[in-house]
Amino acid sequence: MKRLLINLLILLLCTLTAQAELVQPVRWSGEQVGDSVRLRAEIEAGWHMNIIDLGEREFPEEIADSFVITLAADELTPIRYNACDDKMCTAPEVWEFAAADTEEIDEDCGCTETFCTVKTSCVDGLRGTPLGSLLWIFVLGFLGGLLAIFTPCVWPIIPMTVSFFLKRGGGRRDAILYGLSIIILYVGLGLLVTILFGASALNDLSTNAVVNILFFLLLVVFALSFFGLFEITLPSSWSTALDQKARTTGGLLSILLMAFTLVIVSFSCTGPIIGTLLVEAAGKSLMAPTMGMLGFALALALPFSLFAMFPEWMKQAPRSGDWMTSFKVVLAFLELALSLKFLSVADMAYGWGILPRWLFLVIWIACFLGIGIYLLWSIRRVSWTRRIIRLLVIIPSIAFAAYLVPGLWGAPVKAVSAFAPPMPIQDRDIFHDYDEGLAYARQTGRPVLIDFTGYGCVNCRKMEAYVLDNDSVKARLDGYVFIELFVDDKRDGIGEKNSKIQRELYGSNAQPYYVQLDKQGKQVGEAMAFTTDPMEFINWLKY
């Protein structure tokens, strides 16, 4: 029984690992021919490759079968390219070509005895690779799982469940298998989301205005429930039937049914956390939802396994009581604040103008002040130990609210740049139409910087706050014609047009994405993706 359950978990994790591998429809190879190097790109059926940059050489814009080029050994040129099929495009990649004795080259990146084809990410490590994004989503999921443990839907179930396993004789073994069952259920949910939606649909989901409106409403409803206005529960017959079936069934099936009962019973508390995690993960990568669910499930299963292995710990664990009510109220304030992020995306995408930056900040200030005042008001009724714990929440909450106040008068408050509506860019002429911007650049003889961005793009807001608002960067950008193109603008097909420009002309469908053009409108150098380092951005600029 134990072996079967562990095998199921291993199967899910192997599926995750296999799915998380990068889609690589283009395979490079090369051979030394005298003083030259002959490079060949093999392209999978159904895909075509777009060459974005090959130095000063001429090249076809679209290649559907194979690509062969011969270069002198002393003028090996990095090739920037991406690949597309009828459903999606891969992110742009850079391949460099160097002699095999180059110190930075890793043998796993395509080296032979005399020649290497080197993917840039092999040298740069995790920076800019999907793996780094997946690890971040895993961490977010794990933190969400830790939050879920202390909700009134999960915490009271822990001692009851562990006691049940101990009384029926399974003890530690059954509780550990129960934890593994929780992981299997949630990882399976992440895989299901990935399979049903696919890569391009998941990216659209994270920036879709209608989805963001629905999620805003969902979080508000859950927040009101946590404030105590009403109770959200699934039909009790569902959990009762599952619980009775679990108690009358033996072996592995009973453990799986008990784990599924936990999922049903805890939905009113875990639903907002899981939903937020899935929407946030949707825009990262194909397997981000599964990785997020893996982190969430590991954290959620942890107390069941630990308390089973060390039953004496349960005697020291705090019982359900007033602290849990306080936790619900704090969580309600946080959900109310987080819901505005989703409303803001829809508001900007449709141009309603109902949630300007100042109003967003006012509500966030009220939410974090509310947390501090609520906990401070009830602090006299608790023990000294719990007073200290509450102070550890009260002080940061009020301090954060105070930090946000200057934002009402134009301060950047960069800590919320990923959530709040963007600050208007000052002292710079900005074009939001591609053709108009290029026409103005030709008229004035200035180079162009194109910013492909999105209202729902968290990293775009971060980069605007930490890089574009930097004084040194702004000074360098004064010489450019700045074209800002939102790919998720829902007004009159603007976003669809901008997204098509990015995909077809510049071979990318990810944001943020910056492209430089010279005075003749030709791309200069490689494009720039996400960074929070102003100097890296300045060094990238050509003018």
C-alpha positions as CSV (number, residue, x, y, z in Angstrom):
1,M,0.0,0.0,0.0
2,K,2.7,2.4,1.0
3,R,4.8,1.5,-2.0
4,L,1.9,2.1,-4.3
5,L,1.2,5.5,-2.9
6,I,4.8,6.5,-3.1
7,N,5.0,5.2,-6.7
8,L,2.0,7.4,-7.6
9,L,3.8,10.5,-6.1
10,I,7.0,9.6,-8.0
11,L,4.9,9.3,-11.2
12,L,3.4,12.7,-10.7
13,L,6.8,14.3,-10.0
14,C,8.3,12.6,-13.0
15,T,5.5,14.0,-15.1
16,L,6.2,17.4,-13.6
17,T,9.9,17.2,-14.4
18,A,9.3,16.0,-18.0
19,Q,6.7,18.7,-18.6
20,A,8.8,21.4,-17.1
21,E,11.6,20.9,-19.6
22,L,11.9,23.7,-22.1
23,V,10.2,23.3,-25.5
24,Q,13.2,23.1,-27.9
25,P,12.0,22.7,-31.4
26,V,15.3,23.9,-32.8
27,R,18.5,21.7,-32.4
28,W,21.9,23.2,-33.3
29,S,25.0,21.3,-34.4
30,G,28.3,22.4,-35.9
31,E,31.5,21.1,-37.5
32,Q,34.9,22.6,-38.2
33,V,35.6,22.8,-42.0
34,G,39.1,24.2,-42.5
35,D,39.2,27.8,-41.1
36,S,35.4,27.9,-41.1
37,V,32.6,26.6,-39.0
38,R,29.5,25.2,-40.5
39,L,26.4,25.6,-38.3
40,R,23.1,23.7,-38.8
41,A,19.8,24.2,-37.2
42,E,17.3,21.3,-37.4
43,I,13.7,22.4,-36.9
44,E,10.9,20.0,-35.8
45,A,8.0,19.4,-38.1
46,G,5.2,21.9,-37.6
47,W,7.5,24.6,-36.3
48,H,9.3,27.5,-38.1
49,M,12.3,29.5,-36.8
50,N,12.5,33.3,-36.8
51,I,16.0,34.8,-37.0
52,I,15.9,38.0,-35.0
53,D,19.5,39.0,-35.1
54,L,22.6,37.6,-36.9
55,G,24.9,40.6,-36.8
56,E,25.3,42.3,-40.2
57,R,24.5,39.3,-42.3
58,E,21.4,39.0,-44.4
59,F,19.1,36.1,-43.6
60,P,15.5,34.9,-44.4
61,E,12.9,36.1,-41.8
62,E,11.3,32.7,-41.5
63,I,12.8,29.2,-41.8
64,A,10.6,26.2,-41.7
65,D,12.9,23.2,-42.4
66,S,16.6,23.6,-41.7
67,F,19.2,26.4,-41.6
68,V,22.8,26.1,-42.5
69,I,25.4,28.9,-42.3
70,T,29.2,29.0,-42.7
71,L,31.2,31.4,-40.7
72,A,34.9,32.1,-40.5
73,A,36.4,30.8,-37.2
74,D,37.4,34.3,-36.2
75,E,34.0,35.9,-36.8
76,L,31.6,33.6,-35.0
77,T,28.4,35.5,-34.6
78,P,25.7,34.9,-31.9
79,I,22.3,34.1,-33.4
80,R,19.2,35.4,-31.7
81,Y,16.1,33.5,-32.7
82,N,12.8,32.0,-31.6
83,A,10.4,29.3,-32.9
84,C,6.7,29.2,-33.5
85,D,4.0,26.7,-34.3
86,D,0.3,27.3,-34.9
87,K,-0.4,27.7,-31.2
88,M,2.6,29.4,-29.5
89,C,6.0,30.9,-29.8
90,T,9.0,30.2,-27.7
91,A,10.8,33.0,-25.9
92,P,13.8,34.5,-27.8
93,E,17.0,32.6,-27.3
94,V,20.7,33.4,-28.1
95,W,23.2,30.8,-29.2
96,E,26.8,31.7,-29.2
97,F,29.6,29.8,-31.0
98,A,33.0,29.4,-29.5
99,A,36.1,27.2,-29.4
100,A,35.8,24.2,-27.1
101,D,38.5,25.4,-24.8
102,T,36.6,28.5,-23.7
103,E,36.6,28.4,-19.9
104,E,33.0,29.5,-19.5
105,I,31.6,26.6,-21.6
106,D,29.8,23.8,-19.8
107,E,30.1,20.3,-21.4
108,D,26.3,19.9,-21.0
109,C,25.7,22.9,-23.2
110,G,26.7,21.2,-26.5
111,C,30.4,20.9,-26.7
112,T,32.5,18.5,-28.8
113,E,36.3,18.2,-28.7
114,T,36.9,21.2,-31.0
115,F,33.6,23.1,-31.1
116,C,30.7,24.3,-28.9
117,T,27.3,25.6,-29.5
118,V,26.5,27.5,-26.4
119,K,23.2,28.5,-25.1
120,T,23.5,31.8,-23.2
121,S,21.6,30.5,-20.2
122,C,24.2,27.8,-19.8
123,V,26.7,30.4,-18.8
124,D,24.4,32.8,-17.0
125,G,22.9,30.3,-14.6
126,L,19.4,30.8,-13.4
127,R,19.2,34.5,-14.5
128,G,16.3,34.9,-16.9
129,T,15.6,31.2,-17.2
130,P,12.2,29.5,-16.6
131,L,13.8,27.5,-13.7
132,G,14.2,30.6,-11.6
133,S,10.5,31.5,-12.2
134,L,9.4,28.0,-11.3
135,L,11.4,28.1,-8.0
136,W,9.8,31.4,-7.1
137,I,6.3,30.0,-7.8
138,F,7.2,27.0,-5.6
139,V,8.2,29.3,-2.8
140,L,4.9,31.3,-3.1
141,G,3.0,28.1,-3.1
142,F,4.8,26.9,0.1
143,L,4.1,30.2,1.8
144,G,0.4,29.9,0.8
145,G,0.3,26.4,2.3
146,L,1.8,27.7,5.5
147,L,-1.0,30.3,5.7
148,A,-3.6,27.7,5.0
149,I,-2.4,25.6,8.0
150,F,-3.5,28.2,10.5
151,T,-7.0,28.8,9.0
152,P,-10.0,27.6,11.0
153,C,-10.7,25.1,8.2
154,V,-7.4,23.2,8.5
155,W,-5.9,23.7,12.0
156,P,-8.7,22.0,14.0
157,I,-8.6,19.0,11.6
158,I,-4.9,18.2,12.3
159,P,-5.2,16.8,15.9
160,M,-8.5,15.0,15.0
161,T,-6.9,13.3,11.9
162,V,-3.7,12.3,13.6
163,S,-5.5,11.0,16.7
164,F,-7.7,8.9,14.3
165,F,-4.7,7.4,12.6
166,L,-3.1,6.6,16.0
167,K,-6.2,4.9,17.4
168,R,-6.8,2.7,14.3
169,G,-3.2,1.4,14.7
170,G,-1.7,2.8,11.5
171,G,-0.1,5.6,13.5
172,R,2.9,7.3,11.9
173,R,2.7,5.2,8.7
174,D,-0.9,6.2,7.9
175,A,-0.4,9.9,8.7
176,I,2.7,10.0,6.5
177,L,0.7,8.3,3.7
178,Y,-2.1,10.8,4.3
179,G,0.4,13.6,3.8
180,L,1.6,12.0,0.5
181,S,-2.1,11.8,-0.5
182,I,-2.5,15.5,0.0
183,I,0.5,16.2,-2.2
184,I,-0.8,13.8,-4.9
185,L,-4.2,15.5,-5.0
186,Y,-2.9,19.1,-5.2
187,V,-0.1,18.3,-7.7
188,G,-2.7,16.5,-9.7
189,L,-4.8,19.6,-9.7
190,G,-1.8,21.7,-11.0
191,L,-1.2,19.1,-13.8
192,L,-4.9,19.2,-14.7
193,V,-4.9,23.0,-15.0
194,T,-1.8,22.8,-17.2
195,I,-3.3,20.0,-19.5
196,L,-6.7,21.7,-19.8
197,F,-5.4,25.2,-20.7
198,G,-2.0,24.8,-22.3
199,A,0.8,27.3,-22.4
200,S,-0.7,30.2,-24.5
201,A,-4.1,30.0,-22.8
202,L,-2.4,30.1,-19.3
203,N,-0.6,33.3,-20.3
204,D,-3.8,34.8,-21.6
205,L,-5.6,33.8,-18.4
206,S,-3.2,35.8,-16.2
207,T,-3.9,39.0,-18.2
208,N,-7.5,38.4,-19.3
209,A,-9.6,41.3,-18.0
210,V,-12.8,39.3,-17.5
211,V,-10.9,36.7,-15.5
212,N,-9.3,39.4,-13.3
213,I,-12.8,40.9,-12.7
214,L,-14.2,37.6,-11.6
215,F,-11.2,37.0,-9.4
216,F,-11.6,40.4,-7.8
217,L,-15.2,39.6,-6.9
218,L,-14.3,36.2,-5.6
219,L,-11.6,37.5,-3.2
220,V,-14.0,40.3,-2.0
221,V,-16.7,37.6,-1.2
222,F,-14.2,35.5,0.7
223,A,-12.9,38.5,2.6
224,L,-16.4,39.4,3.6
225,S,-16.9,35.8,4.8
226,F,-13.7,36.0,6.9
227,F,-14.9,39.2,8.4
228,G,-17.9,37.2,9.7
229,L,-20.7,38.5,7.5
230,F,-21.6,35.1,6.3
231,E,-20.2,31.5,6.1
232,I,-19.1,29.9,2.9
233,T,-19.2,26.1,3.0
234,L,-19.6,23.4,0.4
235,P,-22.6,21.1,0.9
236,S,-22.1,19.2,4.1
237,S,-23.4,16.0,2.5
238,W,-20.2,15.9,0.3
239,S,-17.8,15.9,3.2
240,T,-20.0,13.6,5.4
241,A,-20.3,11.0,2.7
242,L,-16.6,11.1,2.0
243,D,-15.8,10.9,5.7
244,Q,-18.1,7.9,6.3
245,K,-16.7,6.1,3.3
246,A,-13.1,6.7,4.5
247,R,-13.9,5.3,8.0
248,T,-15.6,2.1,6.6
249,T,-13.0,1.5,3.9
250,G,-9.6,0.0,4.5
251,G,-6.2,0.3,3.1
252,L,-5.0,2.9,0.6
253,L,-8.4,4.0,-0.6
254,S,-9.5,5.1,2.9
255,I,-6.4,7.3,3.2
256,L,-7.0,8.9,-0.2
257,L,-10.7,9.5,0.7
258,M,-9.7,11.2,4.0
259,A,-7.2,13.4,2.1
260,F,-10.0,14.3,-0.4
261,T,-12.3,15.1,2.5
262,L,-9.7,17.6,3.8
263,V,-9.7,19.3,0.4
264,I,-13.5,19.6,0.4
265,V,-13.8,20.7,4.0
266,S,-11.0,23.3,3.8
267,F,-12.1,24.8,0.5
268,S,-13.6,28.0,2.0
269,C,-10.2,28.9,3.5
270,T,-7.8,27.4,0.9
271,G,-9.9,28.4,-2.1
272,P,-8.7,32.1,-2.2
273,I,-5.1,31.1,-1.6
274,I,-5.1,28.4,-4.3
275,G,-7.0,30.5,-6.8
276,T,-4.6,33.5,-6.3
277,L,-1.6,31.2,-6.7
278,L,-3.0,29.6,-9.9
279,V,-3.8,33.0,-11.5
280,E,-0.3,34.3,-10.5
281,A,1.4,31.2,-11.8
282,A,-0.5,31.2,-15.1
283,G,1.6,33.9,-16.7
284,K,5.0,32.5,-15.7
285,S,5.5,29.2,-17.6
286,L,3.7,26.0,-18.7
287,M,4.4,24.1,-15.5
288,A,4.2,26.9,-13.0
289,P,0.7,25.9,-11.7
290,T,1.9,22.4,-11.0
291,M,5.0,23.7,-9.2
292,G,2.9,26.1,-7.2
293,M,0.6,23.3,-6.1
294,L,3.6,21.2,-5.2
295,G,4.8,23.9,-2.8
296,F,1.3,24.5,-1.4
297,A,0.7,20.7,-0.8
298,L,4.1,20.2,0.9
299,A,3.5,22.9,3.4
300,L,-0.1,21.8,4.0
301,A,0.9,18.1,4.5
302,L,3.8,19.0,6.8
303,P,2.0,19.3,10.2
304,F,0.1,16.0,9.7
305,S,3.3,14.1,9.2
306,L,5.2,15.9,11.9
307,F,2.5,15.5,14.5
308,A,2.2,11.9,13.6
309,M,5.9,11.3,14.1
310,F,6.0,13.3,17.3
311,P,2.5,13.0,18.9
312,E,3.7,14.7,22.1
313,W,4.0,18.0,20.1
314,M,0.2,18.1,19.8
315,K,-0.1,18.7,23.6
316,Q,2.0,21.9,23.2
317,A,0.2,23.1,20.1
318,P,-2.3,26.0,20.7
319,R,-5.9,25.0,20.6
320,S,-8.5,26.7,18.4
321,G,-9.8,29.9,20.0
322,D,-9.8,33.6,19.8
323,W,-6.4,33.7,18.0
324,M,-8.0,31.9,15.0
325,T,-10.8,34.5,14.8
326,S,-8.1,37.2,14.7
327,F,-6.2,35.3,12.1
328,K,-9.3,35.2,9.9
329,V,-9.8,38.9,10.2
330,V,-6.2,39.6,9.3
331,L,-6.5,37.3,6.3
332,A,-9.7,39.1,5.3
333,F,-7.8,42.5,5.2
334,L,-5.0,41.0,3.2
335,E,-7.5,39.4,0.7
336,L,-9.3,42.7,0.3
337,A,-6.0,44.5,-0.5
338,L,-4.9,41.8,-2.9
339,S,-8.3,41.8,-4.7
340,L,-7.5,45.4,-5.9
341,K,-4.6,44.1,-8.0
342,F,-7.1,42.1,-10.1
343,L,-9.5,45.0,-10.4
344,S,-6.7,47.3,-11.4
345,V,-5.7,45.1,-14.3
346,A,-9.3,45.1,-15.7
347,D,-9.7,48.8,-15.0
348,M,-6.6,49.7,-17.0
349,A,-7.3,47.2,-19.8
350,Y,-10.7,48.6,-20.5
351,G,-9.9,52.2,-19.7
352,W,-12.6,52.6,-17.1
353,G,-10.6,54.9,-14.8
354,I,-12.5,53.8,-11.7
355,L,-9.3,52.8,-9.7
356,P,-6.7,55.6,-10.0
357,R,-3.4,55.1,-8.2
358,W,-4.3,57.4,-5.3
359,L,-7.5,55.5,-4.6
360,F,-5.7,52.2,-4.8
361,L,-3.1,53.4,-2.2
362,V,-5.9,54.8,0.1
363,I,-7.6,51.4,0.3
364,W,-4.3,49.7,0.9
365,I,-3.4,52.1,3.7
366,A,-6.8,51.5,5.2
367,C,-6.4,47.7,5.0
368,F,-3.0,47.7,6.7
369,L,-4.0,50.3,9.3
370,G,-7.1,48.1,9.9
371,I,-4.9,45.1,10.7
372,G,-2.8,47.1,13.2
373,I,-5.8,48.8,14.9
374,Y,-7.9,45.5,15.1
375,L,-5.0,43.6,16.7
376,L,-4.1,46.5,19.0
377,W,-7.7,46.9,20.2
378,S,-7.9,43.3,21.4
379,I,-4.3,43.0,22.7
380,R,-5.3,43.4,26.4
381,R,-7.4,40.2,26.3
382,V,-4.5,37.9,25.5
383,S,-1.5,36.5,27.3
384,W,1.9,38.2,27.3
385,T,3.2,35.6,24.9
386,R,0.5,36.3,22.4
387,R,0.8,40.1,22.9
388,I,4.4,39.8,21.7
389,I,3.3,37.8,18.6
390,R,0.6,40.4,17.9
391,L,3.1,43.2,18.2
392,L,5.2,41.5,15.6
393,V,2.3,41.9,13.2
394,I,1.0,45.3,14.4
395,I,4.2,47.2,14.1
396,P,5.0,46.1,10.5
397,S,1.4,46.7,9.4
398,I,1.2,50.2,10.7
399,A,4.7,51.0,9.5
400,F,3.8,49.7,6.0
401,A,0.7,51.9,6.0
402,A,2.8,54.9,6.9
403,Y,5.3,54.0,4.1
404,L,2.4,54.1,1.6
405,V,1.2,57.6,2.6
406,P,3.8,59.6,0.6
407,G,2.6,57.7,-2.5
408,L,-0.6,59.9,-2.4
409,W,1.6,62.8,-3.3
410,G,3.6,61.2,-6.0
411,A,6.3,59.2,-4.1
412,P,7.2,56.0,-6.0
413,V,6.6,53.5,-3.1
414,K,8.4,50.8,-5.0
415,A,7.4,48.0,-2.6
416,V,3.9,48.0,-4.2
417,S,5.0,48.6,-7.8
418,A,4.0,45.1,-8.8
419,F,0.4,45.6,-7.6
420,A,-0.5,49.3,-7.8
421,P,-1.4,51.1,-11.1
422,P,1.8,52.5,-12.6
423,M,2.9,56.0,-12.0
424,P,2.6,58.3,-15.1
425,I,6.0,58.7,-16.8
426,Q,7.0,62.3,-16.4
427,D,9.2,64.6,-18.6
428,R,9.0,62.3,-21.7
429,D,7.0,62.2,-24.9
430,I,5.4,58.7,-25.1
431,F,3.7,57.2,-28.1
432,H,1.2,54.4,-27.7
433,D,0.8,53.7,-31.5
434,Y,3.6,51.9,-33.3
435,D,3.3,53.6,-36.6
436,E,2.9,57.1,-35.1
437,G,6.0,56.6,-33.0
438,L,8.1,55.4,-36.0
439,A,6.9,58.3,-38.1
440,Y,7.9,60.8,-35.4
441,A,11.3,59.2,-35.1
442,R,11.9,59.5,-38.9
443,Q,10.8,63.1,-38.8
444,T,13.1,64.0,-35.9
445,G,16.0,61.6,-36.8
446,R,16.1,60.0,-33.3
447,P,16.5,56.4,-32.3
448,V,13.5,54.4,-30.9
449,L,12.9,52.4,-27.8
450,I,9.9,50.2,-27.9
451,D,8.5,49.0,-24.6
452,F,6.2,45.9,-25.0
453,T,4.3,45.8,-21.7
454,G,0.9,44.8,-20.2
455,Y,-1.5,46.1,-17.6
456,G,-1.4,42.7,-15.9
457,C,2.4,42.3,-16.1
458,V,3.8,42.3,-12.6
459,N,7.5,42.4,-13.8
460,C,6.7,45.4,-16.1
461,R,5.6,47.4,-13.0
462,K,8.7,46.4,-11.1
463,M,11.0,47.4,-14.0
464,E,9.2,50.7,-14.4
465,A,9.7,51.5,-10.7
466,Y,13.3,50.3,-10.3
467,V,14.7,51.0,-13.8
468,L,12.8,53.4,-15.9
469,D,12.2,55.8,-13.0
470,N,16.0,55.9,-12.3
471,D,17.4,59.4,-12.9
472,S,20.4,58.1,-14.9
473,V,18.2,55.9,-17.0
474,K,15.8,58.8,-17.7
475,A,18.7,61.0,-18.8
476,R,19.8,58.4,-21.3
477,L,16.2,57.9,-22.6
478,D,15.8,61.6,-23.4
479,G,17.5,60.9,-26.7
480,Y,15.0,58.2,-27.7
481,V,11.5,58.3,-29.1
482,F,9.7,56.1,-26.5
483,I,6.9,53.8,-27.8
484,E,4.9,52.0,-25.1
485,L,2.7,49.2,-26.4
486,F,0.3,47.4,-24.1
487,V,-0.5,43.9,-25.4
488,D,-3.6,43.4,-23.2
489,D,-5.4,46.7,-24.0
490,K,-9.0,45.6,-24.6
491,R,-10.1,48.8,-26.3
492,D,-10.7,48.6,-30.1
493,G,-8.3,45.7,-30.6
494,I,-5.3,47.8,-29.6
495,G,-3.8,45.0,-27.5
496,E,-4.3,42.4,-30.2
497,K,-2.5,44.7,-32.7
498,N,0.4,45.4,-30.3
499,S,0.7,41.7,-29.5
500,K,0.8,40.8,-33.2
501,I,3.6,43.4,-33.8
502,Q,5.7,41.9,-31.0
503,R,5.2,38.3,-32.2
504,E,5.6,38.8,-35.9
505,L,8.2,41.6,-36.1
506,Y,10.3,40.9,-33.0
507,G,9.7,37.2,-32.4
508,S,8.5,37.3,-28.8
509,N,5.3,37.1,-26.8
510,A,6.6,37.8,-23.3
511,Q,6.6,41.1,-21.4
512,P,8.4,43.2,-20.4
513,Y,10.3,43.3,-23.7
514,Y,12.4,46.3,-24.9
515,V,13.7,46.8,-28.4
516,Q,16.0,49.5,-29.8
517,L,15.7,50.8,-33.4
518,D,18.2,53.1,-35.1
519,K,17.2,56.2,-37.0
520,Q,16.2,54.1,-40.1
521,G,13.9,51.9,-38.0
522,K,16.2,48.8,-38.0
523,Q,16.6,46.8,-34.8
524,V,19.9,47.5,-33.0
525,G,21.4,44.7,-31.0
526,E,19.5,42.2,-28.8
527,A,16.3,42.9,-27.1
528,M,16.1,43.4,-23.3
529,A,13.8,41.4,-21.0
530,F,13.3,41.9,-17.2
531,T,15.9,43.3,-15.0
532,T,15.9,45.5,-11.8
533,D,19.4,46.7,-12.3
534,P,19.5,50.2,-13.8
535,M,23.2,49.9,-14.8
536,E,22.5,46.7,-16.8
537,F,19.8,48.6,-18.7
538,I,22.1,51.6,-19.2
539,N,24.8,49.4,-20.6
540,W,22.3,47.8,-22.9
541,L,21.3,51.2,-24.4
542,K,23.1,52.0,-27.7
543,Y,22.6,55.7,-27.8
